[in-house]
Amino acid sequence: MSDLKKSLKAFAEQSDIDLIGFAARDRFTDLAPELNPFSIFPEGNTVILIGERITRGSLRGIEEGSNFNDYGFYSYKSLDDVFNAQTCYDVTCFIEDHGFEAVPVFPNPPESSGMGRPVSPEKPAPNVTPDFAYAVVACGLGEISLNDEVLTQEYGTRQRFQMIITDASLESDPVLEQNICDRCGKCAAICPLNAIDMNKTEKITICGKEMEIASIDMTKCAICKNGAVPNRLYASASPDRIAALCNRTCLDHLEKTKKLGNKFANAFRTREPWTIDVYGKTSEAE
């Protein structure tokens, strides 16, 4: 491991960064230019992902059906715009202080790509929006679940990432070999809108890691009243589903099967969850 990578890992630990991973340029050759981070910085050599946890407690109000706003503040808007942005800025400055250029990249939704005109025929249209889910796998931090969400071994569905592209050559972290998602199908079974189709799945491979993703009707997710949140950055983008019933159920399952490193004294779910179906009919928790 290079001295800079060791220093970065030590800095991350001192700065209470929850997750950090590294992937060299060669792991992104399969990505289209409009999703490829190296379209932003062609002389770059390494992608670094930094992640901060979504606190389990910020999901509590939604799980109980008693408070929806605080998740949006602490674990969506401010987590991206303030907490993680500051961390990303600090790591960027740390790299520049060591003599290398570092480009911080915000996790804009991929649906917002190509909103401008290419500056030359060989370049993709701005803005290039890197595929963060791909990068999570490439950096060895996790995988993509059956429910098409990023999972990490430490927090399951509970994290958000920002990216740094640097011209420092840093060795890649190993791609995660073991599976976190066990394809239990509980996310699909509990969805009151039947948005997740277990009978239609697609296998994808990223950096040699094969994952299976179910077909998801995002038009149904967009009207979900069970914890899904409209994308705040781009109106027609897929909604934020981390706090939705499907992913809260996934989190509960991963904790109960002891697959996550971040452990708690008490179970996340202790009663049957409430639901609201496509017709607005409510099933109250028992």
C-alpha positions as a Markdown table, in Angstrom:
| # | Residue | x | y | z |
|---|---|---|---|---|
| 1 | Met | 0.0 | 0.0 | 0.0 |
| 2 | Ser | 1.3 | 3.4 | -0.9 |
| 3 | Asp | 2.2 | 6.0 | 1.7 |
| 4 | Leu | -0.5 | 8.3 | 0.5 |
| 5 | Lys | -3.2 | 5.6 | 0.7 |
| 6 | Lys | -2.1 | 4.8 | 4.2 |
| 7 | Ser | -2.2 | 8.5 | 5.1 |
| 8 | Leu | -5.7 | 8.8 | 3.6 |
| 9 | Lys | -7.0 | 5.8 | 5.5 |
| 10 | Ala | -5.5 | 7.3 | 8.7 |
| 11 | Phe | -7.0 | 10.7 | 8.0 |
| 12 | Ala | -10.4 | 9.1 | 7.3 |
| 13 | Glu | -10.3 | 7.3 | 10.7 |
| 14 | Gln | -9.3 | 10.5 | 12.5 |
| 15 | Ser | -12.1 | 12.4 | 10.7 |
| 16 | Asp | -14.7 | 9.8 | 11.7 |
| 17 | Ile | -15.4 | 8.9 | 8.1 |
| 18 | Asp | -17.5 | 5.8 | 8.2 |
| 19 | Leu | -16.5 | 4.3 | 4.8 |
| 20 | Ile | -13.7 | 4.8 | 2.3 |
| 21 | Gly | -12.7 | 2.8 | -0.7 |
| 22 | Phe | -10.4 | 3.1 | -3.7 |
| 23 | Ala | -10.6 | 2.0 | -7.3 |
| 24 | Ala | -8.0 | 2.5 | -10.1 |
| 25 | Arg | -9.0 | 3.8 | -13.5 |
| 26 | Asp | -8.9 | 0.4 | -15.1 |
| 27 | Arg | -12.0 | -0.6 | -13.2 |
| 28 | Phe | -14.2 | 1.9 | -15.0 |
| 29 | Thr | -13.4 | 1.0 | -18.6 |
| 30 | Asp | -16.9 | -0.6 | -19.0 |
| 31 | Leu | -18.8 | 2.6 | -18.2 |
| 32 | Ala | -20.2 | 4.9 | -20.9 |
| 33 | Pro | -18.6 | 8.3 | -21.1 |
| 34 | Glu | -21.7 | 10.1 | -19.6 |
| 35 | Leu | -21.4 | 7.9 | -16.5 |
| 36 | Asn | -17.6 | 7.6 | -16.3 |
| 37 | Pro | -15.9 | 9.7 | -13.6 |
| 38 | Phe | -12.8 | 10.0 | -15.8 |
| 39 | Ser | -14.7 | 12.0 | -18.4 |
| 40 | Ile | -14.6 | 14.7 | -15.7 |
| 41 | Phe | -10.9 | 14.3 | -15.1 |
| 42 | Pro | -9.2 | 12.5 | -18.0 |
| 43 | Glu | -5.8 | 12.7 | -16.4 |
| 44 | Gly | -7.2 | 11.1 | -13.2 |
| 45 | Asn | -5.9 | 7.7 | -12.0 |
| 46 | Thr | -8.0 | 6.8 | -9.0 |
| 47 | Val | -11.6 | 7.1 | -7.7 |
| 48 | Ile | -12.0 | 7.5 | -4.0 |
| 49 | Leu | -15.5 | 7.0 | -2.4 |
| 50 | Ile | -16.2 | 8.3 | 1.1 |
| 51 | Gly | -19.4 | 7.4 | 2.9 |
| 52 | Glu | -21.2 | 8.6 | 5.9 |
| 53 | Arg | -23.9 | 6.6 | 7.7 |
| 54 | Ile | -27.6 | 7.2 | 7.7 |
| 55 | Thr | -28.3 | 6.9 | 11.4 |
| 56 | Arg | -30.7 | 4.1 | 12.2 |
| 57 | Gly | -32.6 | 6.5 | 14.5 |
| 58 | Ser | -33.5 | 8.8 | 11.6 |
| 59 | Leu | -35.6 | 5.9 | 10.2 |
| 60 | Arg | -37.4 | 5.5 | 13.5 |
| 61 | Gly | -40.1 | 8.1 | 12.9 |
| 62 | Ile | -40.9 | 6.6 | 9.5 |
| 63 | Glu | -40.9 | 3.1 | 10.8 |
| 64 | Glu | -43.4 | 4.1 | 13.5 |
| 65 | Gly | -45.4 | 6.4 | 11.1 |
| 66 | Ser | -45.1 | 9.3 | 13.4 |
| 67 | Asn | -42.3 | 11.6 | 12.0 |
| 68 | Phe | -41.3 | 11.8 | 8.3 |
| 69 | Asn | -39.5 | 15.2 | 8.1 |
| 70 | Asp | -36.5 | 14.5 | 10.2 |
| 71 | Tyr | -35.2 | 11.7 | 8.0 |
| 72 | Gly | -35.3 | 14.1 | 5.1 |
| 73 | Phe | -33.3 | 16.7 | 7.0 |
| 74 | Tyr | -30.7 | 14.6 | 8.8 |
| 75 | Ser | -30.3 | 11.7 | 6.4 |
| 76 | Tyr | -31.0 | 13.1 | 3.0 |
| 77 | Lys | -30.6 | 16.8 | 2.4 |
| 78 | Ser | -28.1 | 17.8 | 5.2 |
| 79 | Leu | -26.2 | 14.5 | 5.0 |
| 80 | Asp | -25.5 | 15.2 | 1.4 |
| 81 | Asp | -25.2 | 19.0 | 1.4 |
| 82 | Val | -23.5 | 19.6 | 4.7 |
| 83 | Phe | -22.0 | 16.6 | 6.6 |
| 84 | Asn | -20.7 | 14.5 | 3.7 |
| 85 | Ala | -19.9 | 17.6 | 1.6 |
| 86 | Gln | -17.6 | 18.9 | 4.4 |
| 87 | Thr | -15.9 | 15.5 | 4.7 |
| 88 | Cys | -15.4 | 15.3 | 0.9 |
| 89 | Tyr | -14.0 | 18.8 | 0.9 |
| 90 | Asp | -11.6 | 17.9 | 3.7 |
| 91 | Val | -10.3 | 14.8 | 2.0 |
| 92 | Thr | -9.9 | 16.8 | -1.3 |
| 93 | Cys | -7.8 | 19.4 | 0.6 |
| 94 | Phe | -5.7 | 16.6 | 2.2 |
| 95 | Ile | -4.9 | 15.2 | -1.2 |
| 96 | Glu | -4.0 | 18.6 | -2.6 |
| 97 | Asp | -1.8 | 19.3 | 0.4 |
| 98 | His | 0.2 | 16.2 | -0.7 |
| 99 | Gly | 0.7 | 17.6 | -4.2 |
| 100 | Phe | -2.0 | 15.8 | -6.2 |
| 101 | Glu | -5.1 | 17.2 | -7.9 |
| 102 | Ala | -8.4 | 16.1 | -6.5 |
| 103 | Val | -11.9 | 16.6 | -8.0 |
| 104 | Pro | -14.8 | 16.4 | -5.6 |
| 105 | Val | -18.0 | 15.0 | -7.2 |
| 106 | Phe | -21.5 | 15.4 | -5.7 |
| 107 | Pro | -23.9 | 12.4 | -6.2 |
| 108 | Asn | -26.3 | 14.0 | -8.7 |
| 109 | Pro | -28.9 | 11.5 | -10.1 |
| 110 | Pro | -27.9 | 9.8 | -13.4 |
| 111 | Glu | -31.1 | 11.0 | -14.9 |
| 112 | Ser | -29.8 | 14.6 | -14.8 |
| 113 | Ser | -26.9 | 13.8 | -17.2 |
| 114 | Gly | -26.6 | 15.4 | -20.6 |
| 115 | Met | -28.3 | 18.7 | -19.7 |
| 116 | Gly | -25.9 | 20.8 | -21.8 |
| 117 | Arg | -24.2 | 20.8 | -25.2 |
| 118 | Pro | -20.9 | 18.9 | -25.8 |
| 119 | Val | -18.0 | 21.4 | -26.0 |
| 120 | Ser | -16.4 | 19.2 | -28.7 |
| 121 | Pro | -17.5 | 16.2 | -30.8 |
| 122 | Glu | -15.4 | 13.7 | -28.8 |
| 123 | Lys | -16.7 | 14.8 | -25.4 |
| 124 | Pro | -20.0 | 13.8 | -23.6 |
| 125 | Ala | -22.5 | 16.5 | -22.9 |
| 126 | Pro | -22.3 | 18.1 | -19.5 |
| 127 | Asn | -23.1 | 17.4 | -16.9 |
| 128 | Val | -21.4 | 14.0 | -16.6 |
| 129 | Thr | -23.0 | 12.2 | -13.6 |
| 130 | Pro | -20.8 | 9.3 | -12.5 |
| 131 | Asp | -22.6 | 6.0 | -11.7 |
| 132 | Phe | -22.1 | 5.9 | -7.9 |
| 133 | Ala | -23.6 | 2.4 | -7.5 |
| 134 | Tyr | -21.1 | 1.1 | -9.9 |
| 135 | Ala | -18.3 | 2.9 | -8.1 |
| 136 | Val | -19.4 | 1.4 | -4.7 |
| 137 | Val | -18.8 | -2.1 | -6.2 |
| 138 | Ala | -15.6 | -1.0 | -8.0 |
| 139 | Cys | -14.2 | 0.4 | -4.7 |
| 140 | Gly | -14.8 | -2.8 | -2.8 |
| 141 | Leu | -17.3 | -1.2 | -0.4 |
| 142 | Gly | -20.4 | -3.2 | -1.2 |
| 143 | Glu | -22.9 | -4.5 | -3.8 |
| 144 | Ile | -26.2 | -3.8 | -5.5 |
| 145 | Ser | -29.2 | -5.6 | -3.9 |
| 146 | Leu | -32.1 | -7.4 | -5.5 |
| 147 | Asn | -34.1 | -4.2 | -4.7 |
| 148 | Asp | -31.5 | -2.1 | -6.7 |
| 149 | Glu | -30.0 | -0.4 | -3.7 |
| 150 | Val | -26.4 | -0.2 | -2.5 |
| 151 | Leu | -25.6 | -2.5 | 0.4 |
| 152 | Thr | -22.5 | -2.4 | 2.5 |
| 153 | Gln | -21.4 | -4.9 | 5.1 |
| 154 | Glu | -21.3 | -2.4 | 7.9 |
| 155 | Tyr | -24.6 | -0.5 | 7.4 |
| 156 | Gly | -26.7 | -2.4 | 4.8 |
| 157 | Thr | -28.8 | 0.3 | 3.1 |
| 158 | Arg | -27.8 | 3.1 | 5.5 |
| 159 | Gln | -25.2 | 5.3 | 3.9 |
| 160 | Arg | -24.6 | 8.0 | 1.3 |
| 161 | Phe | -21.5 | 8.6 | -0.7 |
| 162 | Gln | -19.5 | 11.3 | -2.3 |
| 163 | Met | -16.6 | 10.9 | -4.8 |
| 164 | Ile | -13.1 | 12.2 | -5.3 |
| 165 | Ile | -11.2 | 11.7 | -8.6 |
| 166 | Thr | -7.4 | 12.2 | -8.2 |
| 167 | Asp | -4.3 | 11.9 | -10.4 |
| 168 | Ala | -2.6 | 10.1 | -7.6 |
| 169 | Ser | -2.1 | 6.5 | -8.5 |
| 170 | Leu | -3.5 | 4.4 | -5.6 |
| 171 | Glu | -4.1 | 0.7 | -5.6 |
| 172 | Ser | -7.6 | -0.6 | -5.8 |
| 173 | Asp | -9.3 | -2.3 | -2.8 |
| 174 | Pro | -10.5 | -5.8 | -3.3 |
| 175 | Val | -14.0 | -6.2 | -4.8 |
| 176 | Leu | -16.3 | -7.7 | -2.2 |
| 177 | Glu | -16.5 | -11.4 | -2.7 |
| 178 | Gln | -19.2 | -12.5 | -0.3 |
| 179 | Asn | -22.9 | -11.6 | -0.9 |
| 180 | Ile | -24.8 | -9.4 | 1.5 |
| 181 | Cys | -28.2 | -9.7 | -0.3 |
| 182 | Asp | -29.5 | -13.2 | 0.1 |
| 183 | Arg | -32.4 | -12.7 | -2.4 |
| 184 | Cys | -34.9 | -13.4 | 0.4 |
| 185 | Gly | -37.5 | -11.5 | -1.5 |
| 186 | Lys | -39.0 | -9.8 | 1.6 |
| 187 | Cys | -38.7 | -6.4 | -0.1 |
| 188 | Ala | -41.0 | -7.5 | -2.9 |
| 189 | Ala | -43.4 | -9.4 | -0.7 |
| 190 | Ile | -44.1 | -6.5 | 1.6 |
| 191 | Cys | -44.4 | -3.8 | -1.1 |
| 192 | Pro | -48.1 | -2.7 | -1.0 |
| 193 | Leu | -47.9 | -1.3 | -4.5 |
| 194 | Asn | -46.4 | -4.5 | -6.0 |
| 195 | Ala | -43.6 | -2.5 | -7.6 |
| 196 | Ile | -40.9 | -5.2 | -7.3 |
| 197 | Asp | -41.2 | -8.1 | -9.8 |
| 198 | Met | -39.2 | -11.1 | -8.6 |
| 199 | Asn | -40.2 | -13.0 | -11.8 |
| 200 | Lys | -38.2 | -10.5 | -13.9 |
| 201 | Thr | -34.6 | -10.1 | -12.9 |
| 202 | Glu | -31.4 | -9.0 | -14.6 |
| 203 | Lys | -27.9 | -10.2 | -13.8 |
| 204 | Ile | -25.2 | -7.5 | -14.0 |
| 205 | Thr | -21.5 | -7.9 | -13.5 |
| 206 | Ile | -19.2 | -5.1 | -12.2 |
| 207 | Cys | -15.5 | -5.8 | -11.9 |
| 208 | Gly | -16.1 | -9.5 | -12.0 |
| 209 | Lys | -18.8 | -9.4 | -9.3 |
| 210 | Glu | -22.2 | -10.8 | -10.4 |
| 211 | Met | -25.4 | -9.4 | -8.9 |
| 212 | Glu | -29.1 | -10.0 | -9.6 |
| 213 | Ile | -31.6 | -7.1 | -9.7 |
| 214 | Ala | -35.4 | -7.4 | -9.9 |
| 215 | Ser | -37.5 | -5.3 | -12.2 |
| 216 | Ile | -38.8 | -2.3 | -10.4 |
| 217 | Asp | -41.7 | -0.1 | -11.5 |
| 218 | Met | -40.4 | 3.3 | -10.5 |
| 219 | Thr | -43.7 | 5.0 | -11.5 |
| 220 | Lys | -45.2 | 3.1 | -8.5 |
| 221 | Cys | -42.3 | 4.0 | -6.3 |
| 222 | Ala | -42.9 | 7.6 | -7.2 |
| 223 | Ile | -46.3 | 7.6 | -5.7 |
| 224 | Cys | -45.3 | 5.4 | -2.7 |
| 225 | Lys | -46.5 | 6.8 | 0.7 |
| 226 | Asn | -44.6 | 4.2 | 2.7 |
| 227 | Gly | -41.4 | 6.2 | 3.2 |
| 228 | Ala | -40.2 | 6.9 | -0.3 |
| 229 | Val | -39.1 | 10.5 | -0.9 |
| 230 | Pro | -39.2 | 12.4 | -4.2 |
| 231 | Asn | -35.8 | 13.1 | -5.6 |
| 232 | Arg | -35.0 | 16.6 | -4.4 |
| 233 | Leu | -32.4 | 17.4 | -7.1 |
| 234 | Tyr | -34.2 | 16.3 | -10.3 |
| 235 | Ala | -38.0 | 16.0 | -10.4 |
| 236 | Ser | -38.2 | 13.1 | -12.9 |
| 237 | Ala | -35.4 | 11.1 | -11.3 |
| 238 | Ser | -36.1 | 7.9 | -9.3 |
| 239 | Pro | -37.2 | 8.6 | -5.8 |
| 240 | Asp | -35.1 | 8.1 | -2.7 |
| 241 | Arg | -36.2 | 4.7 | -1.4 |
| 242 | Ile | -33.8 | 4.1 | 1.5 |
| 243 | Ala | -36.5 | 4.9 | 4.1 |
| 244 | Ala | -39.3 | 3.2 | 2.1 |
| 245 | Leu | -41.0 | 0.1 | 3.5 |
| 246 | Cys | -39.1 | -2.3 | 1.2 |
| 247 | Asn | -35.7 | -1.1 | 2.3 |
| 248 | Arg | -36.6 | -0.8 | 6.0 |
| 249 | Thr | -37.7 | -4.4 | 5.7 |
| 250 | Cys | -34.4 | -5.3 | 4.0 |
| 251 | Leu | -32.5 | -3.5 | 6.9 |
| 252 | Asp | -34.5 | -5.4 | 9.5 |
| 253 | His | -33.8 | -8.7 | 7.7 |
| 254 | Leu | -30.0 | -8.1 | 7.4 |
| 255 | Glu | -29.8 | -7.2 | 11.1 |
| 256 | Lys | -31.7 | -10.2 | 12.2 |
| 257 | Thr | -29.6 | -12.5 | 10.1 |
| 258 | Lys | -26.5 | -10.9 | 11.6 |
| 259 | Lys | -25.0 | -9.8 | 8.3 |
| 260 | Leu | -24.1 | -6.2 | 9.3 |
| 261 | Gly | -21.2 | -4.9 | 11.3 |
| 262 | Asn | -23.1 | -2.0 | 12.9 |
| 263 | Lys | -25.0 | -3.8 | 15.7 |
| 264 | Phe | -27.6 | -2.6 | 18.2 |
| 265 | Ala | -28.9 | -3.8 | 21.6 |
| 266 | Asn | -32.5 | -3.9 | 20.3 |
| 267 | Ala | -34.2 | -5.0 | 17.1 |
| 268 | Phe | -35.1 | -2.4 | 14.5 |
| 269 | Arg | -38.6 | -3.8 | 14.0 |
| 270 | Thr | -40.6 | -5.2 | 16.8 |
| 271 | Arg | -44.1 | -5.1 | 15.4 |
| 272 | Glu | -45.9 | -5.5 | 12.1 |
| 273 | Pro | -45.3 | -2.4 | 9.9 |
| 274 | Trp | -48.0 | -0.1 | 8.7 |
| 275 | Thr | -48.7 | 0.2 | 5.0 |
| 276 | Ile | -50.5 | 2.4 | 2.6 |
| 277 | Asp | -51.6 | 0.8 | -0.7 |
| 278 | Val | -52.0 | 2.3 | -4.1 |
| 279 | Tyr | -55.6 | 3.2 | -3.2 |
| 280 | Gly | -54.5 | 5.1 | -0.1 |
| 281 | Lys | -55.8 | 2.3 | 2.2 |
| 282 | Thr | -53.9 | 2.2 | 5.5 |
| 283 | Ser | -53.0 | -0.9 | 7.4 |
| 284 | Glu | -52.0 | 0.2 | 11.0 |
| 285 | Ala | -49.3 | -1.5 | 12.9 |
| 286 | Glu | -50.5 | -4.0 | 15.5 |
